[in-house]
Amino acid sequence: MGRTTSASAPAVAGLVLAALAGCGGNGGGAPATETASAQLSHVPTGTADISYDAATQVLTVTMHVTGATPKVALPSHIHKGSCAGAPGDVLYPLTAGKADAGGVVNVTTMVPNVPAVPSGADVHFHTGPTTATAGEKKSIVCGDLNGQPGTIRLGPNGAPGDNATGTASITRDPATGRMTVKVVVDGLEPGTAHPAHIHLGSCEAQGPVIVPLDALQADSSGHAEATTTVQNAPGIGTWYVNVHRGPGLDGPQFTPITCGNVSSS
C-alpha cells in the first residue's frame, strides 16, 4: 500500500503567500502609481564671457542663456549699478540676443572705445523685444561686472518676484490616466497671478505644452499653491514645469520666471 505524504506547515504557508501575491498588487494586478517631481528655480540662467584687449580698447561680451522666451529678441546693455538694485544708466548697448525655438540665446558683442573692463556695473537681458514699455524694460537675467575679464554667472536681478523657487509633485494612475499636479512656489511678487504648464522637453531645451496647469495666485508674502487634476493624461515623460510672469500670456507676460525638469521617483 502506498503512503500519502502531506506538505509541512512551512511549505503550505509558502504556497498560500505565493497564491495571494498572484491575486493582486503589482504581481498580477494594476501597475503601480507613477510619481515624479521637479525643483523649480529662476530662469533664464546662463553665463557671460568677458574679454578685453587693452591695446585696441575693445571689450567683448559673449552671452549664453537658456530658459528664455523662445523666438523673442531680448535687448541687452551694460548698466551702471548692480543686479541687487534698480538698473542705472546705460553705459554700453549690446547686441540683442534672439532666443531659438528651445529658448537658447547665444550672442557676442564687440564694444569699441572702452577704457577698461567696467566695475560697479552689470550686464543683463531685458524682457524684450523692445524697451518701449515698462514690462519690456524689466530685466530677466543679470550678472555683475567686477572690472576683470573672465566668466560671470547670469541669474536673478534682485527685483521683487525675480527669484521665485518651488516644487512640483506629480502622481498618475496608469489604469485611468488620472493625474494630479501640485505646484508650490515662494518668492513671487505679492498679489500677482502666474500661468503655469507642463511642457515636453527641458528647461534648457523647451518644447510644447503637454498639460496646462491651474494658475498660481501669490498671497501677501509671495507664496502660492495650485493643484491641478487631469483626466486621461499621457504617461510621465521628458517634461518640465514652468511658471510665467503673467498675469496673462501675451508679450512680456509670457516670460518664464521659474522652471524645473521633471524627474520620476
C-alpha positions as CSV (number, residue, x, y, z in Angstrom):
1,M,0.0,0.0,0.0
2,G,1.3,3.4,-0.9
3,R,1.8,6.2,1.5
4,T,0.3,9.6,1.2
5,T,2.6,12.4,2.2
6,S,1.4,15.8,3.4
7,A,3.3,19.0,3.0
8,S,4.9,20.5,6.0
9,A,3.3,23.6,7.6
10,P,6.1,26.0,6.4
11,A,5.7,24.7,2.8
12,V,1.9,25.2,2.9
13,A,2.3,28.7,4.2
14,G,4.7,29.5,1.4
15,L,2.2,28.2,-1.2
16,V,-0.6,30.3,0.3
17,L,1.6,33.5,0.2
18,A,2.6,32.9,-3.3
19,A,-1.1,32.5,-4.3
20,L,-2.1,35.7,-2.6
21,A,0.7,37.6,-4.3
22,G,-0.5,36.4,-7.7
23,C,-4.1,37.7,-7.0
24,G,-3.3,41.3,-6.5
25,G,-0.7,44.1,-6.2
26,N,1.9,44.6,-8.8
27,G,2.4,40.9,-9.3
28,G,-0.7,40.4,-11.3
29,G,-2.9,43.4,-11.0
30,A,-2.9,47.1,-11.9
31,P,0.5,48.8,-12.4
32,A,1.9,50.9,-9.6
33,T,1.1,54.6,-9.4
34,E,3.5,56.8,-11.3
35,T,5.2,59.6,-9.3
36,A,7.6,62.4,-10.3
37,S,8.7,65.8,-9.1
38,A,10.5,68.9,-10.1
39,Q,12.6,71.5,-8.3
40,L,11.7,75.0,-9.7
41,S,14.4,77.7,-9.9
42,H,14.9,81.0,-11.6
43,V,15.0,81.2,-15.4
44,P,16.6,82.3,-17.6
45,T,20.1,81.4,-16.4
46,G,23.5,81.3,-18.1
47,T,26.9,83.0,-18.3
48,A,28.7,86.0,-19.8
49,D,32.3,85.6,-21.0
50,I,34.1,89.0,-20.6
51,S,37.3,89.6,-22.5
52,Y,39.3,92.9,-23.1
53,D,42.0,94.0,-25.5
54,A,43.8,96.9,-23.8
55,A,45.7,97.7,-27.0
56,T,42.6,98.3,-29.0
57,Q,40.3,99.1,-26.1
58,V,37.7,96.6,-27.3
59,L,35.5,94.9,-24.8
60,T,34.0,91.6,-26.0
61,V,30.9,90.2,-24.2
62,T,29.6,86.7,-25.2
63,M,26.4,85.7,-23.5
64,H,24.9,82.2,-23.3
65,V,21.4,81.8,-21.8
66,T,18.9,79.0,-21.5
67,G,15.2,79.2,-20.4
68,A,14.4,82.5,-22.3
69,T,11.2,83.1,-24.2
70,P,11.5,81.2,-27.5
71,K,11.9,83.2,-30.7
72,V,11.9,86.6,-28.9
73,A,14.6,89.2,-29.3
74,L,15.9,90.3,-25.9
75,P,17.6,93.8,-25.7
76,S,20.8,93.8,-23.7
77,H,23.0,96.5,-22.1
78,I,25.8,97.2,-19.7
79,H,24.3,99.4,-17.0
80,K,25.7,101.3,-14.1
81,G,24.8,99.7,-10.7
82,S,24.4,96.1,-9.6
83,C,22.0,93.3,-10.1
84,A,20.8,93.8,-6.5
85,G,19.4,97.3,-7.2
86,A,17.4,99.0,-9.9
87,P,19.2,99.3,-13.3
88,G,21.2,102.6,-13.6
89,D,22.1,104.5,-16.8
90,V,23.2,102.5,-19.8
91,L,27.0,102.5,-20.2
92,Y,27.2,100.4,-23.4
93,P,24.4,99.0,-25.6
94,L,24.9,95.3,-26.5
95,T,23.6,93.3,-29.4
96,A,20.1,91.9,-28.7
97,G,20.0,88.2,-28.3
98,K,17.2,86.3,-30.0
99,A,16.2,83.0,-28.4
100,D,15.9,80.0,-30.7
101,A,12.8,77.7,-30.6
102,G,14.2,76.0,-27.5
103,G,14.7,79.2,-25.6
104,V,18.5,79.3,-26.0
105,V,20.4,82.6,-26.6
106,N,24.0,82.9,-27.9
107,V,25.2,86.4,-28.8
108,T,28.5,88.2,-28.9
109,T,29.1,91.9,-28.9
110,M,32.4,93.7,-29.5
111,V,32.3,97.2,-27.9
112,P,34.9,99.7,-29.1
113,N,36.4,102.6,-27.1
114,V,36.1,101.1,-23.7
115,P,38.9,102.3,-21.4
116,A,38.8,99.3,-19.1
117,V,36.5,96.4,-18.1
118,P,33.7,98.1,-16.2
119,S,33.2,97.7,-12.5
120,G,30.2,98.9,-10.5
121,A,28.2,97.8,-13.4
122,D,26.0,94.9,-14.6
123,V,25.1,93.2,-17.8
124,H,21.6,91.9,-18.5
125,F,18.8,91.0,-20.9
126,H,15.5,92.8,-20.8
127,T,12.2,91.1,-21.3
128,G,12.0,92.4,-24.9
129,P,11.6,92.6,-27.8
130,T,12.0,96.4,-27.2
131,T,12.2,98.5,-24.1
132,A,9.3,100.7,-25.1
133,T,7.0,99.6,-22.2
134,A,7.5,99.0,-18.5
135,G,7.0,95.3,-19.0
136,E,9.7,95.1,-21.7
137,K,12.2,97.2,-19.7
138,K,12.3,94.6,-16.9
139,S,15.5,92.7,-16.6
140,I,15.1,88.9,-16.8
141,V,18.7,87.8,-16.2
142,C,21.6,89.7,-14.8
143,G,25.3,89.5,-13.9
144,D,27.6,91.9,-12.0
145,L,30.9,93.1,-13.6
146,N,33.9,93.3,-11.4
147,G,36.5,95.2,-13.5
148,Q,38.2,91.9,-14.6
149,P,37.9,89.7,-17.6
150,G,36.5,86.2,-17.1
151,T,33.2,84.3,-16.9
152,I,30.4,85.7,-14.8
153,R,27.1,83.9,-13.9
154,L,23.8,85.3,-15.1
155,G,20.9,84.9,-12.7
156,P,18.2,86.8,-10.7
157,N,18.4,90.6,-10.7
158,G,17.1,91.2,-7.1
159,A,13.8,92.8,-8.1
160,P,10.6,91.7,-6.2
161,G,9.4,88.4,-7.6
162,D,12.6,87.8,-9.7
163,N,13.9,84.8,-7.8
164,A,10.9,82.5,-7.4
165,T,11.6,79.0,-6.4
166,G,9.5,76.0,-5.5
167,T,8.4,72.4,-6.2
168,A,6.0,70.4,-8.4
169,S,4.8,67.0,-7.4
170,I,3.1,64.7,-9.9
171,T,1.1,61.4,-9.4
172,R,-0.6,59.5,-12.2
173,D,-2.8,56.4,-12.1
174,P,-1.7,54.3,-15.2
175,A,-5.0,52.4,-15.2
176,T,-7.2,55.5,-15.6
177,G,-4.8,58.2,-16.7
178,R,-5.9,60.5,-13.9
179,M,-3.0,62.8,-12.9
180,T,-2.6,65.2,-10.1
181,V,0.0,68.0,-10.1
182,K,0.7,70.2,-7.1
183,V,2.8,73.3,-7.6
184,V,4.2,75.3,-4.7
185,V,6.2,78.5,-5.3
186,D,7.7,81.1,-3.0
187,G,9.4,84.4,-3.8
188,L,6.7,85.7,-6.1
189,E,5.7,89.3,-6.2
190,P,2.9,89.6,-3.6
191,G,-0.6,89.6,-5.1
192,T,0.3,88.5,-8.6
193,A,-1.1,85.8,-10.8
194,H,1.0,83.4,-12.9
195,P,0.0,80.9,-15.6
196,A,1.8,77.5,-15.4
197,H,2.3,74.5,-17.6
198,I,3.9,71.1,-18.1
199,H,5.9,71.1,-21.3
200,L,7.7,68.5,-23.4
201,G,11.5,68.8,-23.2
202,S,13.5,70.6,-20.6
203,C,14.2,74.0,-19.1
204,E,17.4,74.1,-21.3
205,A,15.6,72.9,-24.5
206,Q,12.0,74.0,-24.3
207,G,9.1,72.3,-26.1
208,P,5.3,72.5,-26.5
209,V,2.7,72.4,-23.7
210,I,1.7,68.9,-22.7
211,V,-0.6,69.7,-19.7
212,P,-2.0,73.2,-18.8
213,L,-2.0,73.8,-15.1
214,D,-4.1,75.9,-12.8
215,A,-2.7,79.4,-12.4
216,L,-0.9,80.4,-9.3
217,Q,-2.1,83.3,-7.1
218,A,0.5,84.8,-4.8
219,D,-0.5,85.8,-1.4
220,S,0.8,88.8,0.6
221,S,4.0,87.0,1.3
222,G,4.7,85.9,-2.3
223,H,3.6,82.3,-1.6
224,A,1.3,80.4,-4.0
225,E,0.0,76.8,-4.3
226,A,-2.2,75.3,-7.0
227,T,-3.3,71.7,-7.5
228,T,-4.5,70.5,-10.9
229,T,-6.3,67.3,-11.7
230,V,-6.2,66.0,-15.3
231,Q,-8.1,63.1,-16.8
232,N,-6.6,60.8,-19.5
233,A,-3.2,62.4,-19.0
234,P,-0.3,60.9,-21.0
235,G,2.4,58.8,-19.2
236,I,5.0,60.9,-17.4
237,G,7.9,61.5,-19.8
238,T,10.7,64.0,-20.6
239,W,8.9,67.0,-19.2
240,Y,9.5,70.3,-17.4
241,V,7.2,72.6,-15.3
242,N,7.4,76.3,-15.8
243,V,5.7,79.3,-14.4
244,H,5.2,82.5,-16.4
245,R,5.4,86.2,-15.4
246,G,1.7,86.7,-16.0
247,P,-1.0,87.5,-15.4
248,G,-1.7,86.5,-19.0
249,L,0.4,85.0,-21.7
250,D,0.7,87.9,-24.1
251,G,4.1,89.6,-24.9
252,P,6.3,90.1,-21.8
253,Q,3.7,88.3,-19.7
254,F,4.7,85.0,-21.3
255,T,8.3,85.3,-20.0
256,P,9.2,82.2,-17.9
257,I,10.3,83.1,-14.4
258,T,10.8,79.7,-12.7
259,C,11.3,76.2,-14.1
260,G,12.2,72.7,-13.2
261,N,12.9,69.5,-15.1
262,V,10.6,66.5,-14.1
263,S,12.3,63.5,-12.6
264,S,10.5,60.2,-12.0
265,S,10.7,58.8,-8.5
